[in-house]
């Protein structure tokens, strides 16, 4: 399988995309980019990387950052726990590892937000350690190359691919090998209509030979999503709007939202929303149906005991908080920011 490795790394040396974290030497750009690339496409991550890197160009400045500053720079990218984990990891690296990323897998895995994939990516790209990365792009290339029929939704399949790669990853430039595979999957061996004609593996690829590229990789249908129904309760007084911060674990950890009332059915939601539009937001395992009501009497608010904290927030403070997307849609609908500014202007 030396051929596999040399074909893709040679292809990569000519075809690699110019990405900003590839322009700067050292582990810090790789570290920062890998947090951004969790659950985010390269193209979407680039402007965020540039902004964060410009503001925090090294681990010391990042470790000394305020969480609110990181969250502000992260706004719009979603999955804000990544931003919090990035900051916590930077602080641990700064104080516990003398400002150096720990170059061993065991220590790397102790950092917040770093699992097998991110550790392998950083250690191989920045420290030349032969740990293979297995993401969706890599899975697709290998499954097609080998015409393996297994379901890529299964953990066992991922393990099989990792073992295959572990045997062939070159000790010299393992980072290029990993990046080459990810890049090949992202730009050539795409889920639909792979561009086999441009692929360095086309002479050896079994899926291409057997005309199996449309059926491999096999992915079983996802389990049905859970449905949830929620009513957001909007309460405002002279100090601002009542917002609450969700628990640090579970769905949307530590995100801010309007206090919620959980309901049992769509029918109940429609009834309590009183003609207000029902909105829908989909997460990986949950379809959320929700709407909102304006509360005038605080005794009508739902129980707040499950929240980490609550706060009355004016416009500026509200904009600084990491509010999850579903409730940002409510703000858009209500044009709350405009209303609140107008109220403040009147008051002044
Ligand atoms: S030859 Fe086609 S199917 Fe095979 S790895 Fe390359 S792009 Fe994918």
Boltz pocket constraint, residues with backbone or C-beta under 6 A from the ligand:
constraints:
  - pocket:
      binder: B
      contacts: [[A, 140], [A, 141], [A, 144], [A, 145], [A, 188], [A, 189], [A, 190], [A, 194], [A, 195], [A, 196], [A, 197], [A, 199], [A, 200], [A, 201], [A, 202], [A, 203], [A, 205], [A, 206], [A, 207], [A, 208], [A, 213]]
      max_distance: 6.0
